[in-house]
Amino acid sequence: QRKNPFSSEDRLAFKPVHTHRGDPTYGRPPEGSQTERRGKDAQSHVGREVEELCLIIKSTGEVGEDGHVSVTFGQLFETYVTISNKVVGILLRARKQGLVHFEGEMLWQGKDDGVVITLL
């Protein structure tokens, strides 16, 4: 591309640096790039959805003997699906962050309606 007369120097300014697996910048977009900005925006959007999901669990669930709020997947699905169609994905993200607990790897509407989701 450097020898191509139709390539501008602007495009070459963000030319990726070849990094290796041990490098902390490996697999990350260049600092200040639009890709980095879009990634941060997406992360904050998902974070807001996780917070909203936790608030819905808190408002619709019941406090158990252990003091934690719990709700069944069926009840949560019916409540949350009017807000977002990504309820299962947001639940998985919340579990990864240690905010909720439920049995199984994936939840399916109908089949897993009785699975208890606990807000930690």
C-alpha positions as CSV (number, residue, x, y, z in Angstrom):
1,Q,0.0,0.0,0.0
2,R,2.9,2.4,0.6
3,K,3.8,2.2,-3.1
4,N,0.2,2.5,-4.3
5,P,-0.3,6.0,-5.7
6,F,-4.0,5.9,-4.8
7,S,-3.4,5.3,-1.1
8,S,-3.3,8.4,1.1
9,E,-1.0,8.8,4.0
10,D,-4.1,9.2,6.3
11,R,-5.0,5.5,5.7
12,L,-1.6,4.4,6.5
13,A,-1.5,6.3,9.8
14,F,-3.6,3.6,11.5
15,K,-1.7,0.8,9.9
16,P,-1.8,-2.1,12.5
17,V,1.4,-2.8,14.3
18,H,2.2,-6.5,14.2
19,T,2.1,-7.6,17.8
20,H,2.6,-11.0,19.4
21,R,0.4,-12.9,21.9
22,G,2.3,-11.8,25.0
23,D,2.0,-8.1,24.1
24,P,-0.7,-6.3,26.1
25,T,-2.0,-4.6,22.9
26,Y,-2.5,-7.9,21.1
27,G,-6.1,-8.2,19.8
28,R,-7.0,-4.6,20.8
29,P,-7.8,-1.8,18.4
30,P,-5.4,1.2,18.2
31,E,-5.9,3.8,20.9
32,G,-8.0,6.7,19.7
33,S,-9.5,4.8,16.8
34,Q,-13.2,4.7,15.9
35,T,-13.1,0.9,16.5
36,E,-11.9,1.5,20.1
37,R,-14.7,4.1,20.6
38,R,-17.4,1.8,19.2
39,G,-16.2,-1.0,21.5
40,K,-16.4,1.2,24.5
41,D,-19.8,2.5,23.6
42,A,-21.1,-1.1,23.1
43,Q,-19.6,-2.1,26.5
44,S,-21.3,0.7,28.3
45,H,-24.6,-0.1,26.5
46,V,-24.5,-3.7,27.6
47,G,-23.5,-2.6,31.1
48,R,-26.7,-0.5,31.3
49,E,-28.8,-3.4,30.1
50,V,-27.2,-5.7,32.8
51,E,-28.1,-3.0,35.5
52,E,-31.6,-2.8,34.2
53,L,-32.0,-6.6,34.3
54,C,-30.8,-6.7,37.9
55,L,-33.4,-4.0,38.8
56,I,-36.1,-5.9,37.2
57,I,-35.1,-9.1,39.1
58,K,-35.1,-7.1,42.3
59,S,-38.6,-5.6,41.6
60,T,-40.3,-8.8,40.4
61,G,-38.5,-11.4,42.5
62,E,-39.1,-12.6,46.0
63,V,-36.6,-12.5,48.9
64,G,-35.7,-16.0,50.0
65,E,-34.6,-17.3,53.4
66,D,-31.0,-16.6,52.5
67,G,-31.8,-12.9,51.8
68,H,-31.2,-13.1,48.1
69,V,-33.9,-12.1,45.6
70,S,-35.0,-14.9,43.2
71,V,-37.2,-15.2,40.2
72,T,-38.1,-17.9,37.8
73,F,-36.8,-17.7,34.2
74,G,-40.4,-17.8,32.9
75,Q,-41.5,-14.9,35.0
76,L,-38.4,-12.9,34.2
77,F,-38.7,-13.7,30.5
78,E,-42.3,-12.4,30.3
79,T,-41.4,-9.2,32.2
80,Y,-38.1,-8.4,30.4
81,V,-39.0,-9.5,26.8
82,T,-41.1,-6.3,26.5
83,I,-38.0,-4.3,27.2
84,S,-35.4,-6.2,25.2
85,N,-35.3,-9.4,23.2
86,K,-31.8,-10.2,24.4
87,V,-32.8,-11.4,27.9
88,V,-30.7,-14.7,27.7
89,G,-27.6,-12.9,26.4
90,I,-27.8,-10.3,29.1
91,L,-28.4,-13.0,31.8
92,L,-25.2,-14.8,30.6
93,R,-23.3,-11.5,30.8
94,A,-24.7,-10.8,34.3
95,R,-23.6,-14.3,35.4
96,K,-20.2,-13.8,34.0
97,Q,-19.9,-10.6,36.1
98,G,-21.0,-12.5,39.2
99,L,-24.3,-10.6,39.6
100,V,-26.7,-13.5,39.1
101,H,-26.7,-17.3,39.5
102,F,-28.7,-20.0,37.7
103,E,-28.2,-23.7,36.9
104,G,-27.2,-24.7,33.4
105,E,-25.3,-23.2,30.6
106,M,-28.2,-21.8,28.5
107,L,-31.8,-21.0,29.2
108,W,-34.6,-21.8,26.7
109,Q,-38.0,-20.3,26.8
110,G,-40.6,-23.0,27.7
111,K,-38.2,-25.7,28.6
112,D,-36.4,-23.7,31.4
113,D,-39.3,-21.6,32.7
114,G,-39.0,-23.1,36.1
115,V,-35.2,-22.4,36.5
116,V,-34.6,-20.1,39.5
117,I,-32.4,-17.1,38.9
118,T,-30.9,-15.6,42.0
119,L,-29.6,-12.0,42.3
120,L,-26.3,-12.0,44.1
